[in-house]
Structure formats: C-alpha cells, structure tokens
C-alpha cells in the first residue's frame, strides 16, 4: 500500500512570499521534471492577471537569486528561476525518505506538494524531520491507496484527478455546461485561474496517454484471427 499525501507549506518557509505579496492572484506551477533536479533552479509557470508585473515582483523578491523568462502567452509564462536553498532542502528531505514528489504548485496561501511514500512509517519520519528544519506543513490529505485500483487515472496527479472527477460530477463537461469554472473553483476553494490550469494539464495528460497507448490488435478481438 502506498501512502499518498497533499501538504501545503507557507511561502515564507520556502520562497516567493514577496512575489505573492505583489501579485495576490498569482498561481505557480513547477514543471514535474524539475523536482528531480539537484540544484535550486526550477522551471516555473507563473499565471497572473498582471503579467507585466511578474519581472518586477521576482526582481524584488529576496528568495530569488536569478530568473529568466523562457516563453509565454496571455495566460501564463514559463520562467527559469533560481530560488533559495529551502527549495532543495524540501526536495532532498522527501527523497531521503524514499518519497516521490508528483506535483508542486502554489499561490498566495502557500506551496502545495503532492507526494507518495512506499509506506506510512516513512511519511511519519519525514514529518518529524520537517519540524527540525522549521518547516510547518498543513496536511490536506493523508491516505493509503492500492495503486492497482488507481490504474485508470494513474497518469494524473491527485489534485488533477479530484478536479476532473468534480468537474464531471457537477456537469462542467455537459453541453450546455451545468456549472461554471468560477463555481467549481469556489467549491474547491482555489482561484478559477488555478483550476483552469489544473484541468487543462489533466486533459492534456489524459489525451497524451490515450494517443500513445498501443492500439489493440484487431486479430485478437473475441479470440478471432483475421
């Protein structure tokens, strides 16, 4: 059984609290591959209704030592950002207890990490060590899961799966829609911008998984040969 948890750490205990102070509607999303790196530099998607203010906010943030805008559009921008050592510390602590970080995102309320551990004992040991380093997470969920029961949605992170499930349940994908994105976001207690990004990434992952899955050999259907 795998132990899965969603936890939120205050920005001031890791990084970008000053940036969020200048951009209160900001939403951060760390590219998943970046959490396997060993340095303090991350590929960070930043979404805000004031994109022209991003560079100034990052430049004023003492937790940012360097940054470079790589690409973007009207909705979000990808930055290569070098952050304070606390980013590396959290990552190394999780990996030190055989944990895997599956997703990292954040807003003015803090950094949210979705992590998995091979057992609950490892997770408990990590929680004790967090406190020794002055890191004080708030745990949204801690649950034991049987990965074999989660196969259909295994390509999604926990937050993506919950968002997709709620959107389907509330009729977001019905035509016409039975609920708006803003209403869903309020129910999940996140910004509509954050929910929009989460759903878009989930839909992309599901589409990619479907397109890359090997097609079934017609000759094997119903045990018949063609």
HELIX and SHEET records of a PDB file:
HELIX    1   1 UNK A   11  UNK A   13  5                                   3    
HELIX    2   2 UNK A   17  UNK A   22  1                                   6    
HELIX    3   3 UNK A   32  UNK A   36  5                                   5    
HELIX    4   4 UNK A   51  UNK A   53  5                                   3    
HELIX    5   5 UNK A   54  UNK A   60  1                                   7    
HELIX    6   6 UNK A   85  UNK A   96  1                                  12    
HELIX    7   7 UNK A  120  UNK A  132  1                                  13    
HELIX    8   8 UNK A  147  UNK A  153  5                                   7    
HELIX    9   9 UNK A  158  UNK A  169  1                                  12    
HELIX   10  10 UNK A  181  UNK A  188  1                                   8    
HELIX   11  11 UNK A  192  UNK A  212  1                                  21    
HELIX   12  12 UNK A  218  UNK A  223  5                                   6    
SHEET    1   A 8 UNK A  64  UNK A  72  0                                        
SHEET    2   A 8 UNK A  77  UNK A  83 -1                                        
SHEET    3   A 8 UNK A  41  UNK A  47 -1                                        
SHEET    4   A 8 UNK A  27  UNK A  30 -1                                        
SHEET    5   A 8 UNK A 100  UNK A 107 -1                                        
SHEET    6   A 8 UNK A 110  UNK A 117 -1                                        
SHEET    7   A 8 UNK A   2  UNK A   9 -1                                        
SHEET    8   A 8 UNK A 138  UNK A 145 -1                                        
END                                                                             
